[in-house]
Amino acid sequence: MSVTIFLGSDSDFEVIKEGLEILKDFGIPFNLEVTSAHRSPERTVRLIKEAEAQGTRVFIAVAGKAAHLPGVVASHTILPVIGVPVESQALAGLDALLSIVQMPKGIPVATVALGKAGGANAALLAISILAVSNEKLAARLKGYRQKMAEKVEESSRRLKEKL
């Protein structure tokens, strides 16, 4: 039970960095590779097949601009693929977001938010997918969400004290 993360470029690392920490905190093994849908298509397909053979259960693909990497990954596996669109200077990431979210019928890619929030949410979505068949992981995820809820209550309490 592991997650494989593909970055379209090494410059995408900052987008997924927090997501990697979340996977580590949950004890989820992962593999990280830089590969390109356009510049190294054979490598991408080879890495997908190797990851499947090594026990990957979810793919995360981080890409900007044309952002074809998540779709290419999805076209070569039946495992869940989560696409993380990367913000760009030219179109602020709208290009990547639309490319990932507008997959043709039959080849789905789950799409999360642009940038770092998307990187963290991709990790949490991967954990949610894995938790469907793992009760211990599901319990840890429930605890994680409970802690978030407690932080919201604490923030509310502190804010009221300032009034």
ABEGO torsion letter per residue (X at the ends): XBBBBBBABAAAAAAAAAAAAAAAAAGBBBBBBBBBAAABAAAAAAAAAAAAAAGBABBBBBBBEAGAAAAAAAAABABBBBBBBBBBAAAGGAAAAAAAAABBBGBBBBBBBBEAAAAAAAAAAAAAAAAAABAAAAAAAAAAAAAAAAAAAAAAAAAAAAX
